[in-house]
C-alpha cells in the first residue's frame, strides 16, 4: 500500500515537530552517552588503554562504510506501507539499538581477563553503532523530506530535531556526571556500577522516545521505491561528483571533530584538571539552555534572511575565536571555563540547528541534477560521514590523551592535567575553523541556489 499524499492526512503541524524531536531524543540517549562517556568508562573502569578504545571507534567506521550505504539502499528500494516508508523502521529497530547500548556498559566484566574485556567492547560497540543504530537512524533522518515538501517545514523539523538532541544532551550531560562520579581517596573517579544503571535507564527512555516519534509523525510525500537496477559504479560516480554532498560531508566531519572533542574532553578537563564534575554538569546545563533560548527561536529566522550556509560560517568562526581566547586566558576557576564553553556552544548551536535542513537541500539539489530522488542513499552517505567524524574525534581524543601520558595511574599528574586543558581548547578551535572553511569554499548551496532549486522542483512536480 502506498503512502498518503500530502492532502489525505492531517496537515503538517506541532505533532510532527514534537514527534520528530522525540526521534532525535531517542537517538542521542545512546549516541551522546557513547561520545561523552564510553572512552572514559573503558579507560577508567574497564582498564583498557585510551588509544585502543579510540582505535576501535575509528576502525568501526570502515564497517559503517558498508552498513550505512546498504541501509540507505534498503530504505530507498523498500515499498511504502500503511505506516509510510520510513516510520516502520523506527518501530522495528528501537529495541535492538537500546539493548546493544546497555550491554556496552556492563561493569560487572571489569575483573574479567583483558582479552575478554576487549572482545566485549568490540562486539557490543559494533552491534550498537554499525548495525542497530544505523538501521534506525538512516530511516529517521531520511524521513524529513517525506513529512513535508515545504522548505520552511523542513527547517522547522531541523530545529525541533536539534531541540531533541539538546534535551537529550541536557539530561545526559547534566545528570550523568552528578550520579556517575564518586570520590575515592580524595580523587573524583567514574563508578562502573553507577554507569551500568545509568545506561539501562537511558536505554529504556530511548525506546519510549522512538515510539513517541512513530506515533506522532506522519509521512505526506509519496516516495516510491527506487526500482532502478543498482549499478555500483554509477552510484559512486554520482556521489563523488556531487559537490553539495561532498561539502556538507566535509563540514560534518569537521563539526563533529569540534563538538565531540568538546564533549569528550569535558569528561577529563572538569574532573581531572578542575576537580569539579559539578562544573561539567553546569556546562551542559548552560549550553543546552543557551541553545534552546537563543539558537532554536532564531535559527530559522536568521537562515531565512541570510541563508543557511552564510549563518553557519559566521557562527562557527565565532566559536573558534571563543576557544582561542580561552586558551590564552587560561581560567583557574572552572565556572569561568564554563562561560567560554557556553559561548562556543551557542556558535556551534546555530549550525547544528539548521544542518538537517541543509541535508534536504542537498537531496533537492541532487534531484534537480539527476532527476532521481535518493533520500535514503544520500542521507546514508551523510550519516556515514558523521560517524567518521565521531570516530575521528573519539579516536583523536584517545590519541591526544595517550600522547600527553594519560593513564589510570597518571590521571591527576599536574603535567597531564595541564595538557588536558590545552587540548580541550585547541582541538575544538581547529575543528570550527575547518567547518567554516569547508562550507565557504566547497559547499555551493548558498541562499540563492537553494531558492532556485525549490522553484525548479515545484515546477517539475506541478505545484
Number of C-alpha atoms within 10 A of each C-alpha: 10 15 22 19 13 18 10 9 12 9 14 18 11 14 15 25 23 19 25 32 27 29 30 27 29 28 25 22 27 26 20 19 19 23 21 23 24 21 25 25 24 23 19 20 21 22 17 22 22 27 21 18 24 21 18 19 27 21 17 18 24 14 15 24 18 15 20 29 22 18 22 26 20 17 25 25 20 16 18 21 14 11 17 23 26 29 25 17 18 21 17 14 19 25 19 18 25 26 20 22 26 22 20 23 30 20 20 11 15 17 12 10 10 14 10 13 18 18 12 16 21 17 13 18 22 21 19 24 24 22 20 21 23 26 26 26 25 28 25 24 24 27 24 27 25 21 25 21 17 13 18 13 19 24 25 23 27 29 29 26 27 28 25 25 26 29 23 26 24 21 18 25 26 22 17 21 23 15 15 19 19 16 10 10 7 8 14 17 21 22 18 22 15 17 24 19 17 19 26 19 14 22 26 17 16 26 25 17 24 28 20 19 27 22 15 15 25 28 24 22 19 18 25 15 17 17 10 8 6 11 8 9 9 9 11 11 10 14 17 10 10 16 18 22 27 21 21 25 24 22 28 27 26 28 28 26 30 31 25 22 29 25 24 25 25 26 20 24 26 26 23 23 22 18 18 17 27 17 24 29 23 21 26 25 22 21 24 27 17 18 27 22 12 14 27 23 14 16 25 22 13 15 19 15 12 14 19 26 22 19 19 25 23 16 20 29 21 20 26 26 16 21 24 16 13 20 19 10 11 13 14 10 10 20 18 15 22 22 17 20 23 24 19 26 27 25 24 27 28 28 27 27 31 28 22 23 24 23 25 23 24 27 23 23 25 23 16 17 11 11 12 13 18 23 28 27 25 24 27 29 23 24 23 26 25 22 26 26 26 28 25 25 31 32 25 22 27 26 21 19 23 16 12 16 18 24 18 16 9 13 21 19 14 12 14 20 24 16 18 25 22 15 21 25 25 18 22 28 27 18 25 30 21 24 28 24 19 21 23 19 9 17 21 18 25 15 16 10 13 20 14 13 20 17 11 15 17 13 10 10 7 7 7
